[in-house]
């Protein structure tokens, strides 16, 4: 590690810029339990949300659209009031992991994992630790992210593992011929019955309702904060 280059630690300064602009595309990704929570809060507060499937596949065998992730098309975030999040304690994973994101759902060992934050230069901080722009190995990479970004990294890692697990589940179902993926136009999705991935797996008896609850509980903010 280069001398006289003290590493900084990420701290949110509450500027709310990430709540006003979700980046490209300007959509806030949500998991099924987060979608339910936001819709519940929106109804309570008289807000209208535009949430649609963001990542989904059409199963020709069941005739259903299986949604792996949803997207909220309301920007700036309607839960942002006077630079304060009205659902902060239960905000979505993408908000809690900011400014970390794993592109293509994998570890690149580079600075490509960062969203832009106007108050923290993630790329420059990364180069302080890894002068060649890439970590030597996964262990060093994860150690740096954990030390610099704390719970943001922990949430991002949980999200990455969940996405990988769901992709493996889908591949397994395809190989076992339990589902038959077929291309479908985005405009036609609304005319099909749509099921969130975990609920769909419960329908197929691939997981139990209890297992679904345990998976969702892995994203409980209190559990994340309690992890070492």
BELWOWO-V215805 format. One record per pair of residues at least 6 apart in sequence whose ideal C-beta (glycine too) atoms are under 8 Angstrom apart, sorted by the first residue. I is the first residue (numbers start at 1). J is the second residue. Records with the same first field share a line. If there is no record, write none. Layout:
I=J + J
This chain:
1=129
2=128 + 131
5=128
6=128
7=125 + 128 + 129 + 147 + 148
8=120 + 125 + 148
9=147 + 148 + 149 + 150
10=99 + 117 + 120 + 122 + 148 + 149 + 150 + 152
11=120
12=98
13=119
14=83 + 84
15=83 + 118 + 119
16=80 + 83 + 84 + 85
17=117 + 118
18=95 + 98 + 99 + 115 + 117
19=76 + 77 + 80 + 85 + 95
20=75 + 76 + 77 + 80
21=75 + 76
22=28 + 75
23=115 + 116
26=73 + 75
27=54 + 71 + 72 + 73 + 75
28=71 + 72 + 74 + 75 + 77 + 92 + 94 + 95
29=54 + 69 + 70 + 71 + 92 + 94
30=38 + 51 + 54 + 69 + 70 + 71 + 72 + 92 + 94
31=69 + 70 + 92 + 93 + 162 + 219
32=67 + 70 + 196 + 197 + 198 + 199
33=216 + 219
34=70 + 92 + 93
35=51 + 70 + 196
37=87 + 90
38=49 + 51 + 72 + 79 + 87 + 92
39=49 + 51
41=47 + 79 + 86 + 87
42=48 + 49 + 78
45=86
47=78 + 79
48=74 + 78
49=72 + 74 + 78
50=72 + 73 + 74
51=70 + 71 + 72 + 73
52=70 + 71 + 73 + 189
53=65 + 67 + 69 + 70 + 71 + 189 + 194
54=67 + 69 + 70 + 71
55=67 + 68 + 69
56=65 + 66 + 67 + 68 + 69 + 189 + 194
57=65 + 66 + 68 + 170 + 181
58=64 + 65 + 66 + 181 + 182 + 183 + 184 + 189 + 192
59=65 + 66 + 179 + 180 + 181 + 182
60=180 + 181 + 182
61=178 + 179 + 180
62=179
63=192 + 193
64=192 + 193 + 194 + 195 + 200
65=184 + 189 + 192 + 193 + 194 + 195
66=170 + 179 + 195 + 197 + 200
67=194 + 195 + 196 + 197
68=163 + 166 + 170 + 197
77=85
79=85 + 86 + 87 + 91
80=86
85=91 + 95
89=221
90=221
93=155 + 158 + 159 + 219
94=101 + 159
96=151 + 152 + 155 + 221 + 224
97=152 + 153 + 155 + 156 + 159
98=115 + 117 + 152
99=114 + 115 + 116 + 117 + 120 + 122 + 149 + 152
100=113 + 114 + 115 + 145 + 149 + 152 + 153 + 156
101=113 + 114 + 115 + 156
102=108 + 113 + 156 + 159 + 160
103=112 + 113
105=160 + 163 + 164 + 167
106=160
107=138 + 141 + 142 + 160
109=134 + 135 + 137 + 138 + 141
110=126 + 133 + 134 + 135
111=122 + 123 + 126 + 127 + 133
113=145 + 156
114=122 + 123 + 126
125=148
126=133 + 144
127=133
129=144
130=136 + 144
135=141 + 144
142=153 + 157
145=153 + 156
146=153 + 154
149=156
151=224 + 225 + 227
154=224 + 227
155=219 + 224
158=218 + 219 + 224
162=215 + 218 + 219
166=197
169=197 + 201 + 206
170=179 + 181 + 197
173=179 + 204 + 206
174=180 + 181
178=204
184=192
195=203
198=207 + 212 + 215 + 216
199=212
201=207 + 212
202=208 + 209 + 212
207=215
217=223
